[in-house]
Amino acid sequence: MVRLRVLQAGRMATTLGLPHLLLLLAVLATGLALLWSVTKSPEGARWSVWLSVAAIASLHQNRNDRPFADRQLEQPMQWFLAEYMLLLTPLWLCIIAHGQLTELLWMLLLIPISILKQPGKHHRLAQLFKLGRLLPREAIEWKAGLRRFYLPLVVINTAGFAAAFYPVALPLSQVLTGWLVMGFFEKNESLPMLRSFELPPSRFLWRKIALHARIYSLISLPPSLIFIFLHPEYWFAMPLLVLTMLVLHTYAILVKYTFYDPQQASPAGGFFRALGGVAALLPLLFPLILLLGIRFYFKALNNIKPLLHDFD
């Protein structure tokens, strides 16, 4: 498995190319500097741990290589845990360096719990969570995304509403929800499904963006109204956060169709989508996301134009 991971990393580096690798290194350096600064305080270290646990839980739930690991490894959970702890090395090193040992213990406890195998298909919860039926038929990413992420979505939003009297609770749940929604656009639909819209490229992209904006704005309305009612002095926070997430989601849509290939997923697409996810936590990257979004709009048009030429 170690050799496989090394080969995968080499293939991804080759696919990205030198400019994108340099961009990745710059983003990592910025993230490390911010992480070092944030973890100096116990509260900052605590939020870093909780965000990391949520990210690892989401990543683990949506890994496509888990069946492969179950077949090839005697103890796949130990392997996954080792990978995640290695991935979080910067975090626990910063926590140790700043002497935040309580937060370190929380991380060591919560990371294994977050990747425990979940029983069955969660039939009872699935019966309660049927929002997909209320969505328009063409909202295919939302229907598939709700099936994949319904458990963390329910947990995150329930916790946000339960702690709504704390000013940070609902905004944090909104960030985590928006983070998961970006994952709705990871997988490519089939070519017949793409063509079923019978629209030229520009109208197709704008219809996707507008449909997503309507759905996300509608589901964000209840927590936004509750937050404004409970914390009127911070009334601007939730609308600004929803607008920010809509920009990042639009970016994710454009990345998806910039690298759209009905046969396989693109490592470069995964990298730029992850960059958008990092921007949700690092506001310094937001101007870069705006510039990349403009660039990807035209690249997406050029990429899907040959596939939708019949509708021009």
Secondary structure, DSSP 8 states (H G I E B T S, - for coil): -HHHHHHHHHHHHHHHHHHHHHHHHHHHHHHHHHHHHHTTSHHHHHHHHHHHHHHHHHHHHT-S-HHHHHHH-SSHHHHHHHHHHHHTHHHHHHHHHTT-HHHHHHHHHHHHHHTS---TT-HHHHHH--GGGGS-TT-HHHHHHHHHHHHHHHHHHHHHHHTTTSTTHHHHHHHHHHHHHHGGGSS---HHHHHTT---HHHHHHHHHHHHHHHHHHHHHHHHHHHHHH-GGGTTHHHHHHHHHHHHHHHHHHHHHHS--TT---HHHHHHHHHHHHHTT-GGGHHHHHHHHHHHHHHHHHHHTTTTGGG-
